[in-house]
Amino acid sequence: QTTPLHLQLPLHVLTYMEDAVSQLLENREDISQYGIARFFTEYFNSVRQGTHILFREFSFVQATPHNRASFLRTFWRCFRTVGKNGDLLTAQEYHCLLQLLCPDFPMELTQKAARIVLMDDAMDCLMSFSDFLFAFQIQFYYSEFLESVAAIYQDLLAGKNPNTVIVPTSSSGQHRQRQPPNDCNPLDGVEASLFYQCLESLCDRSKYSCPPCALVKEMLSTAQRLTFYGFLLALAKDQGINRALGALPDKGDLFLDPAMDQELEKLIAQVSGLAISAPTSSSGDTANLPVRHSPRINSPWKPLHHRRKMDAESEGSNEETDSSEN
């Protein structure tokens, strides 16, 4: 069954055409060696495979729903061993991992994702990989939607009606005003049914990605009142919404990736072969050198941003080493 993410891809063809032409002009000397047709083939193959977002600027990574889903999937595949090993990291450490894939990734998004997990705890508390990943997925993929939800929540909390609520059963399009209670305690949150009506209206008019209304309604059906971060946490934990988004596996399968495991086994075999055949040096460090360059062996060649990728990898290798030593 085709996922919604793939259905959204044709809507953003112009974005990819503009980016492809921009890279063609930027690297025309290198591209002239193997031809424009091959360049476009390589480019759109990378878009289809989701590898086109590697080491790109944040403005491009967040430009389309497909780009965001590809980034989420890449982050999971690259760093799932963090969770597999049971390591707990801080928000700052997760941000360093994100910057290995996108050097200018904003810290603000990482902090917002961490706040979903930590709630009122200090921001330097440790988080598991799975908790952070699913919270980050919601915050990153639905970032514009969540900004609007936050404004709606604050209005309801203050006793205001953020929008004219459309009555779902009205065929004539009549409107009515719903007044939330004025004695609302911030710790108690807002009325769940009224909150959902505002969300439904938001999803109908929003031009950005929103979670499926039917799943949100089902998620809120058992709650009478809820807080903003309680709502975000429920979104992050809801496996139905995760499946609808289509970027990550279910939580139970989060650390299973047979295709990646096979690639890692091949990589280890290559590194072992290089270590055995390499001449012995006086420093004794020769056998360890291939490990530092292993991502290049494992990654498919992509001529689109070759120079940018090489520079980002050379900078990222030092950061990865520092974090592993800590």
Backbone hydrogen bonds, N-H to C=O, Kabsch-Sander energy under -0.5 kcal/mol:
donor,donor_aa,acceptor,acceptor_aa,energy
6,H,3,T,-0.7
7,L,3,T,-1.5
8,Q,4,P,-1.6
9,L,5,L,-0.8
11,L,8,Q,-1.1
12,H,9,L,-2.0
13,V,10,P,-1.3
16,Y,12,H,-1.5
17,M,13,V,-2.6
18,E,14,L,-2.6
19,D,15,T,-2.0
20,A,16,Y,-2.7
21,V,17,M,-2.5
22,S,18,E,-2.2
23,Q,19,D,-2.4
24,L,20,A,-2.3
25,L,21,V,-2.3
26,E,22,S,-2.0
27,N,23,Q,-2.2
28,R,25,L,-0.9
31,I,27,N,-2.6
32,S,28,R,-1.8
33,Q,30,D,-1.2
34,Y,31,I,-1.5
35,G,31,I,-1.8
39,F,35,G,-1.5
40,F,36,I,-2.4
41,T,37,A,-2.0
42,E,38,R,-2.8
43,Y,39,F,-2.7
44,F,40,F,-2.4
45,N,41,T,-1.8
46,S,42,E,-2.1
47,V,43,Y,-1.9
48,R,44,F,-2.1
49,Q,45,N,-2.3
50,G,46,S,-1.2
51,T,46,S,-1.5
52,H,46,S,-1.2
54,L,51,T,-1.3
55,F,101,L,-2.1
56,R,53,I,-1.7
60,F,57,E,-1.0
61,V,57,E,-2.0
62,Q,58,F,-2.2
63,A,60,F,-1.3
68,R,64,T,-2.1
69,A,65,P,-2.5
70,S,66,H,-2.4
71,F,67,N,-2.3
72,L,68,R,-2.3
73,R,69,A,-2.4
74,T,70,S,-2.4
75,F,71,F,-2.7
76,W,72,L,-2.2
77,R,73,R,-2.4
78,C,74,T,-2.5
79,F,75,F,-1.9
80,R,76,W,-1.1
82,V,79,F,-1.7
83,G,79,F,-0.6
84,K,80,R,-2.3
85,N,81,T,-2.2
86,G,83,G,-1.1
87,D,82,V,-2.1
89,L,127,M,-2.2
91,A,123,M,-0.8
94,Y,90,T,-2.2
95,H,91,A,-2.2
96,C,92,Q,-1.7
97,L,93,E,-1.5
98,L,94,Y,-2.2
99,Q,95,H,-2.1
100,L,96,C,-0.8
100,L,97,L,-0.7
101,L,97,L,-0.7
101,L,98,L,-1.0
102,C,98,L,-2.1
105,F,102,C,-2.2
109,L,106,P,-0.5
110,T,106,P,-1.0
111,Q,107,M,-2.5
112,K,108,E,-2.2
113,A,109,L,-2.1
114,A,110,T,-2.3
115,R,111,Q,-2.1
116,I,112,K,-1.1
117,V,113,A,-1.1
118,L,114,A,-3.1
119,M,115,R,-2.2
121,D,118,L,-2.7
125,C,122,A,-1.6
127,M,89,L,-2.6
129,F,87,D,-0.5
132,F,128,S,-2.2
133,L,129,F,-2.9
134,F,130,S,-2.2
135,A,131,D,-1.6
136,F,132,F,-3.1
137,Q,133,L,-2.3
138,I,134,F,-1.6
139,Q,135,A,-2.3
140,F,136,F,-2.9
141,Y,137,Q,-2.4
142,Y,138,I,-1.8
143,S,140,F,-0.8
146,L,142,Y,-2.6
147,E,143,S,-1.6
148,S,144,E,-1.7
149,V,145,F,-2.2
150,A,146,L,-2.4
151,A,147,E,-1.6
152,I,148,S,-2.2
153,Y,149,V,-2.7
154,Q,150,A,-2.2
155,D,151,A,-1.9
156,L,152,I,-2.4
157,L,153,Y,-2.6
158,A,154,Q,-1.7
159,G,156,L,-1.3
160,K,155,D,-3.0
165,V,163,N,-0.7
165,V,176,R,-0.7
167,V,174,Q,-0.9
170,S,167,V,-1.6
171,S,169,T,-0.6
176,R,165,V,-1.4
179,Q,177,Q,-0.6
184,C,181,P,-0.5
188,D,185,N,-1.4
189,G,185,N,-1.0
190,V,226,L,-2.6
192,A,224,Q,-2.6
195,F,191,E,-2.3
196,Y,192,A,-2.4
197,Q,193,S,-1.9
198,C,194,L,-1.9
199,L,195,F,-2.0
200,E,196,Y,-2.9
201,S,197,Q,-1.9
202,L,198,C,-2.1
203,C,199,L,-2.7
204,D,200,E,-1.7
205,R,201,S,-1.2
206,S,202,L,-1.5
216,V,212,P,-2.0
217,K,213,C,-2.9
218,E,214,A,-2.0
219,M,215,L,-2.2
220,L,216,V,-2.0
221,S,217,K,-0.8
221,S,218,E,-0.5
223,A,220,L,-1.3
226,L,190,V,-1.9
231,F,227,T,-2.0
232,L,228,F,-2.1
233,L,229,Y,-2.4
234,A,230,G,-1.9
235,L,231,F,-2.2
236,A,232,L,-2.3
237,K,233,L,-1.8
238,D,234,A,-1.1
239,Q,237,K,-0.6
242,N,238,D,-1.7
243,R,239,Q,-2.4
244,A,240,G,-2.1
245,L,241,I,-2.0
246,G,242,N,-2.1
253,D,250,D,-1.4
254,L,251,K,-1.2
256,L,253,D,-1.7
257,D,255,F,-0.6
261,D,257,D,-2.6
262,Q,258,P,-2.3
263,E,259,A,-1.8
264,L,260,M,-2.5
265,E,261,D,-2.3
266,K,262,Q,-2.2
267,L,263,E,-2.4
268,I,264,L,-2.9
269,A,265,E,-2.2
270,Q,266,K,-2.4
271,V,267,L,-2.9
272,S,268,I,-2.7
273,G,269,A,-2.3
274,L,270,Q,-2.4
275,A,271,V,-2.4
276,I,272,S,-2.1
277,S,273,G,-2.2
278,A,274,L,-1.6
288,N,285,D,-1.1
289,L,285,D,-0.7
289,L,286,T,-1.1
291,V,288,N,-0.7
292,R,288,N,-0.8
292,R,289,L,-0.8
293,H,289,L,-0.8
293,H,290,P,-0.6
294,S,291,V,-1.4
296,R,293,H,-1.1
297,I,293,H,-1.0
298,N,294,S,-2.0
299,S,295,P,-1.7
305,H,302,K,-0.6
306,H,303,P,-0.9
309,K,305,H,-2.7
310,M,306,H,-2.3
311,D,307,R,-2.2
312,A,308,R,-2.3
313,E,309,K,-2.5
314,S,310,M,-2.1
315,E,311,D,-1.9
316,G,312,A,-2.9
317,S,313,E,-2.1
318,N,314,S,-0.6
318,N,315,E,-0.5
319,E,315,E,-1.1
320,E,316,G,-2.6
321,T,317,S,-1.8
322,D,318,N,-2.4
323,S,319,E,-2.4
324,S,320,E,-1.9
325,E,321,T,-2.0
326,N,322,D,-1.7
